[in-house]
C-alpha cells in the first residue's frame, strides 16, 4: 500500500462560497465516486483508510466547486464515521488546523448533522489558531451554535486542546473553573 498524500492545509480547502447551492445529492455522488478507490484498497492500519477518505472528500468538494458533475447519490455509509474520528482527533490536538474546518464545511453544506457536544467544541477551539477573529467572522452560525459552549467545557486532562477555563494550581492538580469560584469573604455595605 502506497502511503496517502499529505492532507491538504486549510488554505487549500474548497471555500464554502464555492459550493453554496450545489445540490446535496450531487455532493454525495461526488463523495462516493472519489472514495471508490479508497474503499476498495487494502490498508495495514485504519488511519490509512481514513487519510485516503479525507483526500477523497477534498477531491470531491474541489470537483463540485469547479463544476464537474457527478451522478447523484445518497449519503455514503462511511462519511459519519470519518467525521466523528476527525472531530475526536481535532479535539485532542493542541492545534488541529484544517480538521475541524473540513468537518464544519461538510456540516454547513448539509452533508452531516452534528451536535455541538464537548468533542465538537474542543475541536473548534483547537482549530482556531492565530487568526481566530477572521475564522469566526467567516462563520457567524458557528458563533451562535457553539462558541458559547466554550465557557462550559473543561479541557485539560482529557484533551491537549487549549481551553478558556483550564488552569493549573501550584500543587499540580488541575482544578476546574467552577471549583475555584468562592463567595466573597466580606461584603462592603455603604
QUIBELFEN-V369499 format. One record per helix or strand of 2 or more residues. SS is the DSSP state (hx for helix, st for strand). FROM is the first residue (numbers start at 1). LEN is the number of residues. Records with the same first field share a line. If there is no record, write none. Layout:
SS: FROM-LEN + FROM-LEN
//
This chain:
hx: 10-3 + 16-3 + 24-17 + 46-20 + 79-13 + 98-11 + 118-10 + 129-9 + 140-12 + 178-3
//
